[in-house]
């Protein structure tokens, strides 16, 4: 049996929420991230042609450590699992 992976102490995944003005799904996603208890960055795509092209049809978009993790809806339990997986991935990369 494999030993349990232990998270690297002090590691905090980088979480980014891409949102736009007036997006009610974005508000819901923000609430889930706030309840998740880790810091996250918010990027308002409104008015930026490059960001609009990349993200508008998928809003809200949540990226964890540079990977697209959620679009349209952020399930709280799935968010916590992704955070734990990200932490485990970083632990293995540091070996």
Backbone bond lengths (Angstrom), bond angles and torsions (degrees), N, CA, C in turn:
res aa  C-N    CA-C-N  psi(-1)  N-CA   C-N-CA  omega(-1)  CA-C   N-CA-C  phi
1 X - - - 1.461 - - 1.527 109.26 -
2 X 1.330 115.80 140.89 1.462 121.07 -178.45 1.522 110.73 -75.27
3 X 1.329 116.47 143.87 1.475 118.58 176.15 1.523 109.80 -69.17
4 X 1.327 115.04 151.27 1.466 119.44 177.65 1.514 109.83 -66.94
5 X 1.328 115.22 139.84 1.463 120.46 176.72 1.514 108.69 -78.85
6 X 1.304 114.97 138.44 1.456 119.33 179.02 1.520 109.09 -110.88
7 X 1.330 116.41 130.52 1.461 119.38 179.78 1.522 111.31 -62.20
8 X 1.322 115.35 145.68 1.452 120.15 176.21 1.519 107.79 -70.15
9 X 1.307 115.83 128.68 1.462 121.14 -178.21 1.528 110.05 -61.06
10 X 1.317 116.22 132.87 1.446 121.74 174.67 1.517 115.41 83.84
11 X 1.320 118.48 -2.66 1.454 119.94 -179.32 1.525 109.81 -75.52
12 X 1.337 116.53 129.18 1.461 122.06 175.36 1.519 107.04 -124.44
13 X 1.336 117.36 118.53 1.462 119.09 179.87 1.523 111.08 -64.56
14 X 1.335 116.21 150.35 1.458 120.76 176.65 1.525 107.86 -86.97
15 X 1.328 115.64 116.97 1.458 122.40 -178.59 1.530 108.11 -114.02
16 X 1.333 115.83 130.80 1.462 121.16 179.73 1.528 108.70 -127.80
17 X 1.331 115.64 130.47 1.462 122.79 175.48 1.522 108.36 -107.21
18 X 1.324 116.23 116.87 1.464 121.70 173.76 1.521 107.09 -93.18
19 X 1.326 116.78 127.28 1.468 121.34 -175.15 1.520 109.94 -144.95
20 X 1.326 114.92 173.93 1.462 120.85 176.95 1.523 108.85 -141.43
21 X 1.309 114.92 158.53 1.453 121.76 177.69 1.521 110.70 -58.45
22 X 1.330 116.66 136.48 1.453 121.50 175.59 1.517 115.20 76.80
23 X 1.300 118.39 10.25 1.469 122.47 -178.41 1.532 109.05 -92.07
24 X 1.344 116.22 104.59 1.471 119.11 -177.39 1.526 111.93 -67.92
25 X 1.328 118.11 -31.23 1.468 120.06 176.45 1.527 110.50 -66.82
26 X 1.326 116.09 -32.02 1.466 120.64 177.79 1.530 110.47 -66.01
27 X 1.323 116.46 -38.48 1.463 120.75 177.78 1.532 110.54 -62.58
28 X 1.322 115.66 -42.09 1.471 119.66 178.71 1.522 110.71 -64.49
29 X 1.320 116.49 -42.38 1.469 120.28 178.85 1.525 110.59 -62.89
30 X 1.331 117.18 -42.09 1.470 121.30 178.05 1.528 110.59 -58.33
31 X 1.319 117.26 -41.57 1.464 120.86 179.41 1.524 111.40 -62.16
32 X 1.329 116.37 -42.67 1.467 120.06 179.23 1.536 109.83 -62.68
33 X 1.324 117.04 -43.34 1.462 119.88 -179.68 1.525 111.03 -65.59
34 X 1.311 117.22 -40.38 1.462 120.56 178.85 1.525 110.57 -62.72
35 X 1.324 116.32 -41.32 1.462 120.32 178.40 1.520 111.94 -68.68
36 X 1.349 116.60 -21.97 1.461 121.23 179.28 1.517 113.62 -67.75
37 X 1.326 116.42 -19.19 1.451 120.38 172.32 1.522 116.74 79.41
38 X 1.326 118.57 11.92 1.462 118.76 175.51 1.528 108.17 -120.30
39 X 1.316 117.00 153.68 1.464 118.90 179.96 1.528 111.27 -67.19
40 X 1.318 115.44 148.37 1.458 120.02 176.23 1.518 109.13 -145.40
41 X 1.318 114.49 154.07 1.455 122.41 178.77 1.518 108.20 -96.89
42 X 1.323 116.54 145.20 1.456 121.14 175.98 1.522 109.47 -115.58
43 X 1.324 115.85 134.19 1.457 121.42 177.73 1.528 107.73 -123.50
44 X 1.333 115.53 115.75 1.461 121.51 176.81 1.525 107.25 -86.40
45 X 1.321 116.70 116.94 1.466 120.65 -176.31 1.524 112.78 -83.20
46 X 1.325 117.20 -9.06 1.457 122.01 -174.83 1.521 111.96 -54.17
47 X 1.332 116.04 123.37 1.452 120.96 174.91 1.517 116.10 84.02
48 X 1.314 118.47 -5.31 1.467 120.81 178.27 1.526 107.93 -100.31
49 X 1.331 118.39 107.94 1.465 120.70 -173.98 1.531 114.44 -55.48
50 X 1.314 117.43 -39.94 1.460 120.66 179.77 1.518 112.28 -66.25
51 X 1.319 115.71 -45.84 1.467 119.83 178.95 1.525 111.05 -68.77
52 X 1.323 116.26 -39.67 1.470 120.09 177.67 1.530 110.35 -57.70
53 X 1.335 116.43 -44.87 1.462 120.90 -178.99 1.526 111.56 -65.86
54 X 1.313 116.94 -37.24 1.462 121.00 -175.96 1.530 113.72 -80.10
55 X 1.347 117.62 -31.08 1.456 119.38 -168.58 1.525 116.55 -122.81
56 X 1.328 119.54 -22.72 1.472 122.05 -169.26 1.526 113.56 -51.24
57 X 1.313 118.26 -47.80 1.463 119.31 -174.79 1.528 113.20 -73.01
58 X 1.330 117.66 -9.79 1.474 121.17 -176.21 1.525 113.36 -108.12
59 X 1.320 119.34 -2.62 1.466 122.13 -171.10 1.526 113.91 -56.94
60 X 1.333 114.23 144.00 1.453 127.87 -9.46 1.534 110.66 -74.94
61 X 1.314 114.94 155.73 1.459 121.04 175.96 1.521 107.76 -120.36
62 X 1.327 116.01 130.31 1.460 121.39 175.40 1.520 107.82 -117.31
63 X 1.325 114.80 125.85 1.453 120.58 174.83 1.517 108.95 -111.24
64 X 1.326 115.32 140.78 1.456 121.48 175.94 1.518 107.07 -121.68
65 X 1.320 115.96 119.95 1.466 122.84 -177.84 1.530 111.65 51.92
66 X 1.337 115.77 42.46 1.450 121.32 174.87 1.518 115.80 82.72
67 X 1.326 117.90 -0.97 1.468 121.49 178.76 1.519 110.23 -108.87
68 X 1.331 115.86 135.83 1.458 120.14 176.79 1.524 108.17 -64.38
69 X 1.327 115.79 120.65 1.461 120.77 -176.13 1.525 112.02 -108.73
70 X 1.335 117.31 -35.82 1.461 121.17 -177.56 1.518 110.20 -144.49
71 X 1.323 115.40 144.29 1.461 122.54 170.23 1.526 107.39 -134.42
72 X 1.314 116.13 150.57 1.472 124.67 178.68 1.528 114.52 68.23
73 X 1.330 117.36 -47.58 1.462 120.92 -172.74 1.525 109.30 -148.11
74 X 1.335 115.66 138.74 1.461 120.59 176.94 1.523 107.96 -114.41
75 X 1.324 115.80 109.91 1.457 121.05 176.34 1.533 108.11 -78.56
76 X 1.351 117.92 125.79 1.467 119.97 -175.96 1.532 113.64 -56.39
77 X 1.333 118.08 -44.60 1.469 120.49 -179.18 1.530 110.66 -66.33
78 X 1.327 116.94 -40.98 1.465 120.57 178.79 1.530 110.46 -65.78
79 X 1.324 117.20 -36.10 1.463 121.05 177.56 1.524 110.40 -61.93
80 X 1.331 116.71 -45.99 1.468 120.10 178.88 1.526 111.35 -62.36
81 X 1.336 117.32 -39.65 1.469 120.35 178.09 1.520 110.83 -63.51
82 X 1.336 116.82 -42.22 1.465 119.98 179.58 1.524 111.33 -64.09
83 X 1.327 116.65 -38.62 1.464 119.51 177.88 1.526 110.52 -62.80
84 X 1.319 116.12 -44.30 1.471 120.12 179.61 1.523 110.22 -64.09
85 X 1.332 116.94 -42.08 1.463 120.39 179.55 1.528 110.35 -63.76
86 X 1.323 117.01 -40.78 1.454 121.17 178.99 1.525 109.91 -62.23
87 X 1.305 115.91 -41.51 1.462 121.18 179.22 1.526 110.24 -63.63
88 X 1.335 116.92 -43.13 1.458 121.67 179.30 1.520 110.33 -65.00
89 X 1.335 117.57 -42.51 1.460 121.26 178.31 1.517 111.07 -59.24
90 X 1.327 116.89 -41.74 1.462 120.66 179.60 1.525 110.67 -67.32
91 X 1.330 116.73 -36.21 1.456 120.58 178.38 1.529 110.28 -63.15
92 X 1.331 116.14 -44.85 1.456 119.74 -179.89 1.523 111.20 -66.41
93 X 1.319 117.47 -36.66 1.461 121.17 -179.98 1.526 111.02 -66.15
94 X 1.321 115.73 -27.78 1.465 120.63 -178.51 1.511 114.28 -83.93
95 X 1.321 117.17 -3.62 1.472 119.83 -178.01 1.481 112.17 -71.44
